[in-house]
Amino acid sequence: MTQIVSITSKGQATIPKELREKYGMRDKALVVETDEGILFKPLPTPGQDRGSLKQLMENKTALELVEEARRHEAKQSRRR
């Protein structure tokens, strides 16, 4: 799908409703510069994309990571 959109003097453009719905875009999006131009992507949830920490997190939930960090911190404080 190719559509023309207007850009305001503040640099704002409206993403067509059909595309927002198709890609699950709500109030925020990633804007990525590519060799071909600008790419808009839906903002991933923390569970979908963890960036450079993805391998370190080993598919653990945020709660599991917090609990693990607390156990580690408690262990360290007992050693002092």
C-alpha atoms as a printed R data frame, in Angstrom:
   type eleno elety resid chain resno      x       y      z
1  ATOM     1    CA   MET     A     1  0.000   0.000  0.000
2  ATOM     2    CA   THR     A     2  1.338   3.418 -0.936
3  ATOM     3    CA   GLN     A     3 -0.331   6.600  0.245
4  ATOM     4    CA   ILE     A     4  0.583  10.273  0.292
5  ATOM     5    CA   VAL     A     5  0.404  11.975  3.695
6  ATOM     6    CA   SER     A     6  0.819  15.609  4.642
7  ATOM     7    CA   ILE     A     7  3.551  16.773  6.987
8  ATOM     8    CA   THR     A     8  2.774  19.734  9.254
9  ATOM     9    CA   SER     A     9  5.131  22.613  9.981
10 ATOM    10    CA   LYS     A    10  5.966  20.808 13.246
11 ATOM    11    CA   GLY     A    11  7.069  17.713 11.305
12 ATOM    12    CA   GLN     A    12  4.007  15.654 12.213
13 ATOM    13    CA   ALA     A    13  2.481  13.180  9.762
14 ATOM    14    CA   THR     A    14 -0.595  11.016 10.181
15 ATOM    15    CA   ILE     A    15 -0.128   7.300  9.605
16 ATOM    16    CA   PRO     A    16 -3.224   6.059  7.739
17 ATOM    17    CA   LYS     A    17 -5.742   4.268  9.963
18 ATOM    18    CA   GLU     A    18 -5.607   1.054  7.936
19 ATOM    19    CA   LEU     A    19 -1.848   0.760  8.481
20 ATOM    20    CA   ARG     A    20 -2.042   1.650 12.191
21 ATOM    21    CA   GLU     A    21 -4.648  -1.072 12.702
22 ATOM    22    CA   LYS     A    22 -2.849  -3.635 10.535
23 ATOM    23    CA   TYR     A    23  0.444  -3.220 12.439
24 ATOM    24    CA   GLY     A    24 -1.007  -2.599 15.909
25 ATOM    25    CA   MET     A    25  0.365   0.930 16.213
26 ATOM    26    CA   ARG     A    26 -1.132   2.873 19.089
27 ATOM    27    CA   ASP     A    27  0.399   5.942 20.720
28 ATOM    28    CA   LYS     A    28  4.101   5.342 19.935
29 ATOM    29    CA   ALA     A    29  6.186   3.906 17.102
30 ATOM    30    CA   LEU     A    30  9.825   3.317 16.291
31 ATOM    31    CA   VAL     A    31 11.271   5.463 13.508
32 ATOM    32    CA   VAL     A    32 14.272   3.830 11.857
33 ATOM    33    CA   GLU     A    33 16.523   5.413  9.256
34 ATOM    34    CA   THR     A    34 17.355   2.947  6.471
35 ATOM    35    CA   ASP     A    35 19.235   3.161  3.177
36 ATOM    36    CA   GLU     A    36 15.866   3.475  1.440
37 ATOM    37    CA   GLY     A    37 14.442   6.166  3.735
38 ATOM    38    CA   ILE     A    38 12.415   6.231  6.926
39 ATOM    39    CA   LEU     A    39 10.743   3.116  8.340
40 ATOM    40    CA   PHE     A    40  7.952   3.279 10.928
41 ATOM    41    CA   LYS     A    41  7.609   0.174 13.089
42 ATOM    42    CA   PRO     A    42  5.224  -0.678 15.920
43 ATOM    43    CA   LEU     A    43  6.864  -0.230 19.303
44 ATOM    44    CA   PRO     A    44  7.502  -3.758 20.599
45 ATOM    45    CA   THR     A    45  6.391  -4.776 24.045
46 ATOM    46    CA   PRO     A    46  9.170  -5.699 26.500
47 ATOM    47    CA   GLY     A    47  8.267  -9.347 26.014
48 ATOM    48    CA   GLN     A    48  8.655  -9.133 22.232
49 ATOM    49    CA   ASP     A    49 11.975  -7.364 21.998
50 ATOM    50    CA   ARG     A    50 14.645  -6.860 24.591
51 ATOM    51    CA   GLY     A    51 17.300  -5.383 22.322
52 ATOM    52    CA   SER     A    52 20.912  -6.102 23.169
53 ATOM    53    CA   LEU     A    53 19.911  -7.724 26.478
54 ATOM    54    CA   LYS     A    54 17.745 -10.388 24.835
55 ATOM    55    CA   GLN     A    55 20.345 -13.165 25.152
56 ATOM    56    CA   LEU     A    56 21.233 -12.224 28.728
57 ATOM    57    CA   MET     A    57 17.603 -12.291 29.811
58 ATOM    58    CA   GLU     A    58 17.137 -15.878 28.587
59 ATOM    59    CA   ASN     A    59 13.400 -15.382 27.941
60 ATOM    60    CA   LYS     A    60 12.714 -14.574 31.585
61 ATOM    61    CA   THR     A    61  9.861 -12.320 32.591
62 ATOM    62    CA   ALA     A    62 10.506  -8.959 34.236
63 ATOM    63    CA   LEU     A    63  9.277 -10.399 37.545
64 ATOM    64    CA   GLU     A    64 11.695 -13.314 37.304
65 ATOM    65    CA   LEU     A    65 14.576 -10.935 36.579
66 ATOM    66    CA   VAL     A    66 13.682  -8.701 39.544
67 ATOM    67    CA   GLU     A    67 13.412 -11.694 41.887
68 ATOM    68    CA   GLU     A    68 16.760 -13.014 40.649
69 ATOM    69    CA   ALA     A    69 18.377  -9.607 41.187
70 ATOM    70    CA   ARG     A    70 16.930  -9.398 44.719
71 ATOM    71    CA   ARG     A    71 18.248 -12.868 45.590
72 ATOM    72    CA   HIS     A    72 21.670 -11.902 44.247
73 ATOM    73    CA   GLU     A    73 21.657  -8.630 46.196
74 ATOM    74    CA   ALA     A    74 20.583 -10.379 49.412
75 ATOM    75    CA   LYS     A    75 23.370 -12.928 48.950
76 ATOM    76    CA   GLN     A    76 25.923 -10.131 48.439
77 ATOM    77    CA   SER     A    77 24.765  -8.216 51.518
78 ATOM    78    CA   ARG     A    78 25.102 -11.353 53.693
79 ATOM    79    CA   ARG     A    79 28.742 -11.664 52.611
80 ATOM    80    CA   ARG     A    80 29.586  -8.168 53.843
